[in-house]
Amino acid sequence: MNQDIKIIIIDDDQSIVEALTEMLELEGFKIQSFFDAEGALASLDTDSPAVILSDVRMPKMNGLALLTRLQKLDCELPVLLMSGHGDIPMAIEAVRDGAYDFLEKPLKPDQLVNQLSRAVEKRLLVLENRSLKQNLEQQSGLNEFIIGDSVAIKNIRRHILALAQANVDTIIYGETGSGKDVVARALHRFSQRSDKRFIAINCGGISESLIESELFGHEAGSFTGANKRHIGKIEAANGGTLFLDEIETMPISVQIKLLRVLQDRTIERVGSTTPIPVSLTVIAASKDDLAQLSEDGRFRKDLFYRLNVASLTIPPLKDRPEDILPLFHHYVRKAAEHFVRPLPEIQPTTLTHLLQHNWPGNVRELKNAADRFVLGISETSLASLQHEDSPTGASYEERMEQYERQILEQGLRATQGQLHEAADLLDLSRKTLYRKMKKHHLDKQVFRSNLEKGQL
């Protein structure tokens, strides 16, 4: 018998409750009992893993009134009513009003076990379906938060949902500008701590003399200039998420105190010996390999192992070209909203510059390029982007590749992105056209007529 679903027995006759409890526990059911409907209602909410077995005739609130209340709470909660009066009209009314079944006292054990087992299976299925729907909704929301079509980004989205639900300490690796802060915020946003605070601190942006006070806080008079009590970032994040960016720059002396926080989940403000309990998820980010730093003695091994419950690595943007166009479209829309500008038309040549650029500054550089594109700043426009690794004189093969791309762009532009027509015009099979478009990272949407309306 599945122990996730409990049977809620409600009857004002104590002897019946005790007899049913003993019998059903021997059959493997998990039981919770009440002698009145009000107490049972107070213990339930939407999505409760429960099946209700209730007497009909009870003082204050009878079984039919309880059924009405439960239907409003959760219309898919199985409710089995029982009565010793053989009231057939009442049974018909109860089933019509949503009862799962109506059982006549004295109860037949085999029938009762069979009906409860079926009700448990139904409740499990309902809750599993709701959980699946919730995960799909979360995934949909995450797609708008973590942008990209590459396999790496799809895996990161999947891991974010799993880690967010587990509320485990995590390390995020990635080059400067790769979006480590965005991933950290996603881990918080889709976690059970999302209604609490997300506190971020850049360990590399604070002097060594101040970082301890910033993290742990201090009491008034604890050092020169400490005129009043200061609540540190860790204490401020209590109940929520603490994000430690560039943790590799944290002084060793502070690493020791942070390790104690992670082990004991308590802090002591500077100048105090009173422990303060904290409950929070810690997310650290680094552009360096913390495992290697710990081997080299530049990062504490024990802190690394304590933080490294889970880890995520964000590949540089140059290694995931599939994400360049979706990210650029996203940031162009955001920039147009921010600067109150119309969406500019994106020409195929613009996309060529985007896809040929090496993006050493990763997503941060791409966002800045989108801002400049919307503002129309010509001296720093996308046309000035060059592929840093491209030689000045292109080889025969490189020139042929460029020529092929230009022919494809001309065909797609002439047919406004209609692949069937473009394939006919270029005398290619549709499969070959699709393969070559994928090779050159050409997006059919860019060539469609909706660009004339300023849409992306």
N, C-alpha and C positions, 0 to 999 in steps of 0.2 A: 504494500500500500504506500502510495506517495505521501511522504511526511510534510510536504510543503503546504498542503491544503488541510485545514482543521475543520472539524465538525462542531458547529455551535449548537449545543442543546439548550432549549429554553422551555422550562416547565416549572410551574409553581409547586409541584409535588416532588418533594425531595427524594422520596423512595424511588420514584420513576427515573429521576435524573441519575441517581446512583446506579440503578440497575442497567440503564442504557449505557452509561459511561463504562462500567465494567465489561459489558458484552462487546461494545464497539472497540475498546482498547485491545481486547483479546484478538479482535479481527485485524488489528494493525492500524486503526484510525487514530489520529491525533484529536483529542477532545478538549473543548472548553465549554463550561456550563454556566448558566445563569438561571435564577429563579424568577426573573421578571424581564419583560421586553425592553424596558428603558435601559437597564444595564447592558444588555446585549447591543442595543443601538449605539450606545456611547463608545463601544469598543470597535465599531466598524467604520470603514470609509470606502470611498471608491477604490476599486482594485484590491480589496481585502481578499487574501487567499483563504476563502472560507465557503462552506456550505451550511445552510441554516436548517435545523430540525426543530420545529416549534410546535408546542401544544396550541390548540385554538382557544379553548376556554380558560382565560386567565384574568385575574383582577386588573384594574387600571387600563391596560392596553391588551386587547385580545389578539389572537393570531392574524385575523383579517386586517385589523388596523396596522399591525406590525408589517404585514405584507405590503400594504400601501406605502408605508414609510420607506421600506427597503427598495421598492420599485423606483421611488424618487431618488434614492441614494445611488443605486446601481441596478438598472433594469435587467442585467444579465447575471445577477447573483442568484444561484439556485436556492429556492426556499421550499422545503418539504413540510407540510402541515399535517398534524395528527390530531384525531379526536376520538373519544370513546363513545360518542353518541350516535354513530352511524348516520350522520346528517348528510344525506346524498345531495340535497339542494345546495348546502353549504360547500360541499366538495366541488360541485360544478362551478359555483361562483368563484371559488378560490383559484381553480385552474384557469378559468376565463380571465381572471384578473392578473394572471402571471405566475401562479405557483407552479413549481416544477412537478409536484405530485401531492396527492392527498392520501394519507395512510390511516386506516381505522385501527383503533385500540380494541383489544390487546394486539400489539404489533407482532407480526410473524417475522422471526429473526432472519430467515433466508431472504425474504422479500425486502426487508429493511436494508440488509447489507448490499443486496444487488442494486437497489435504487440509489443508495448513497455512493456506491462505487461509480455508477454511471454519472451521477451528479458531480463527483470529484473530477472525473475525466473531462466533463463539459467545462467545468470551471478552469481547469488547467489549460484547455485549448483556448478559452476566451482570453486568459491572461497572457498566454504566449503570443496570440495574435495582436493584442494591444501592445506588448513589448516590441514586437516586430515593427508595428506601425510607428511607434515612437522612435525606434532606431532609424527607420527610413526618413522620418521627418527631421531627425537630427542630422542625418547624412546630407539631406537636401540643404539644410541650413549651413552645414559645414562647407558644402561646395561653393557657397557664396562668400565664405570666410577665407578658405584656403583655395586660391585660384590656380588652375592648371590642369592639363590633360595628360601629363607624362605619367609613366608607371610609378616613378618615384613619389610624385605628389599624391597619386591615388593611394599608395601604400601608407603615406604619412597621414592622410585623412582617416584611413582605417585604424591605424594605431592610435590616433588621437582619441577616437571614440572609445576604444578599449581602455586606454590609460586614464581618460577622464572619469570614467565610471568607477575605476579602481582607486582613484585619489592617491596615487603613489608618487613618491619623489622621483624626478626625472631630470636627465641631462639632455640638452639640445645642442648638437654640434652643427656648425656651419660657418662659412666665410662671412666677413663683414658685409652687411647689407643683404644677406640672403633671406631674411625674414624670421629670425629666431624669436623676436618679440611677438610677431603675429602668431606663430605656433604656440608660444607660451600663453597668450591671451585666449587662443582657441581651447587649449587644455583646461583653462579656468572656466570659460564660458559654457562649455558642454559638460561640466562636472556638477556634482551635487553641491558644490560650494559656490555656484555661480551667483547666488543672491548675496554673497559676502564680498569683501573687498579684494581687489587685485592690486598688490603693492609691488612696484618695480623699483629696483635700485641698480645703478651701474657701478659696479665695484671699481672700475677703472677711472671713473670720473670724480672720485672722492679721495682726498689726501689721506695718507696712512694715519695721520693724527686724529682724523675726524670719523673714519669709517666705523670704529667700534661704537662710538656714541650714536651714529646714525642707525646702526643695526639694532643695538641693545637698549638705547636710551640712557639717560643719566638722571641722577637725583640732584636737587639744588645744592650747590656748594661742593660738588664732588671734584671739581677742578676749577682753575681760574677761568672766569667768564661764565660759569654755569650758574646763572642767577635764579633759574627756576627749573622745575622738573621737566624733562623732555621724554616723550614716548617714542621709542625706536620703531624702525620699520617692521621688525619681527612681531612686536607686540601689536602694532597697528594692523597687521595682516591676520591676527588671531581669528580663526573661523573661516578664513579664506585662503588665498594663494600668495606666496612670496616668490617673486622672480628675481634671481640674482644673475644679472648679465655680466659678462666678462669676469666670471668667477676666478679665472686663472690668475687675475691680478690681485686677488685678495691676500693680504699679508698673512704669513704663517701663524702669527700670534692670534689673529682673528679667526683663522681656520680652526684652531683648537677650540675656541669658544663656540663656534658654529657647530662643530661636531657634537659638543655637549648638548646643544639645543636639539639636534636631530635625534640623539640617543634618549634624552630624558623628556623632551617636549616641554621644557621649562626654560625661562631666561632669568637673568639677574641684571638689573640696570647697573650702569657704572656708578659706583659709590654706594651700592646696596648689597646686602647678603640675603635678601628675601626672595625666594624663588617664586616666579609667576608662571603658572601653567599656560601653555599655548597649544592650540590645535590648528594645524595648517598643513597645506601641501607646499613643498619647496621645489621649485623648478630652477635649475641652473643652466646657464648657457655659456658656451666657450667656442672660440675659433680654433683653439689648440686641442690636441689629443691629451686629455687629462690623465689617461692611463700611462702615456709616455712621460708626461711631466712628473707623475708620482714615482715612476721608476728612476727618473733623473734627480729626485729629491727636491723638485721645485713645487710640488703640490703634495699635501699629506695623503698617504695611501689610505689611511683609515677613513678620512673624509670622502675620498673618491669612492670607496666601496660602499659607504653609507648612502651617498647620493645616487649611486649607479644602480638603483632598483630597476630602472628602465632607461633607455636612451633612444633618441631620434637623431638622424643625420639628414640635413638638408643639402642636397647636391648644389654646386654652383649653377647659376642660370645658363652658362655656356654648355653645360652637360645635359640640359633638358630644353632643347629648342622648341619642343611642342608647347611649352608654357609661355613663350615670348608673346605671341599674338593675343591669347586670352588675357594675359596680364596687362598688356598695353591697352587693349580695348577697355578693360576695367578701370585703369587709371586715367584714361582719357575722359571717360564718363564722369569719374569723380572730380577731375580737374575742371570740367565744364560746369559742373554744379557749384564747385567752390568759387571759381572766378566769375560765375554768372556769364558764361560765354556759350555761343552755339557750338554744337558738335561739328568740328571741321571734317571735311571729306578726307578720307585716307586713300592716297593713291598707291598703286602697286609698287612704284619706286620707293615709297616710304617703307613699305613692308620689306623690300629688298635690303634697305639700309638696316632695318631692325634685325633681320635674320643674319646679316653678315657681320654685325658688330659682335665683339667678344665679351662685352658686359663685365669688365673687371670689378665694377661696383655692384654687380648683381641686381636684385630687384629694386634696391634704393636708387640706383642709377637709372633704371628703366622708368621708375616713377617720376624722377626729375625730368627725363626726356619727354614724358607724356605732358607734364606741366608746361614745358617750353613749347611743345607742339600746339597745345590749346591756346597759349598766349601769342603764338606766331612770332617768337623771337628768332629772327632769321640768322643772326650770327652764331647762334648755338642750336640751330635747327637740326632735325634728324638727318638732313642731307649731308651734314658735316661729319656724321659718324663713319668711321672707317674700320675695317677689320684689321686689328693691330698685327695679326700674324700673316697678312696677305703680302706677297712680294710686290714690288713696284711694277715689274714686268710680268704679266700673267703668262703661264705656259699655254701650249696649244690646247691641252685638255681643259684647262680652266676657261679659256676663251670659248671653247665649244660648249661647255656647261652654261656659260653666260648667254650664249646665242640661243641655246635650247630653251632656257628660261624665258628669254624675251619673246620667242615665238609662242610659247604657251600663254604668256601674259596677253599677247595681242589677240590670240584666239578667244581667250576667256573674256577679255574686255569687249570684243566685237559681239559676243553672244550673251553678254551680261551675266556670265557665270552659269549658264545653262549647259551642263556637262554633255548631254546628248548632242546638242547643236554644235558645241565646241569640238567634240570628237569628229563629227562629220566634216566640219570646216577644215580641221587639221589632218584629216584622213588618217585618224587613229582609231583603234578600238577603244571603247569606253574604259575597259580594264587597263589598257596601256596608258591612257590619259590620266586615270586616277593614280596609277603607280608613279608616273612622272611628276604629278602635282605633289604627291607625298614626298618624293625625293627633293623637290625644290621648296617644300613648305609653302605651297600656294593654297590659299583659302578661297573657295568659290564665292563665299559670302561677300568678299571684298569687291568683286566685280559685278555684283547684282545691282539692279537699278535703285534699290533703296538707299544707296549711298548718295544719290542725287537729292534725297530728302534730308540729308544730314544725319542718317541713322547709322549705327554700327552693327 
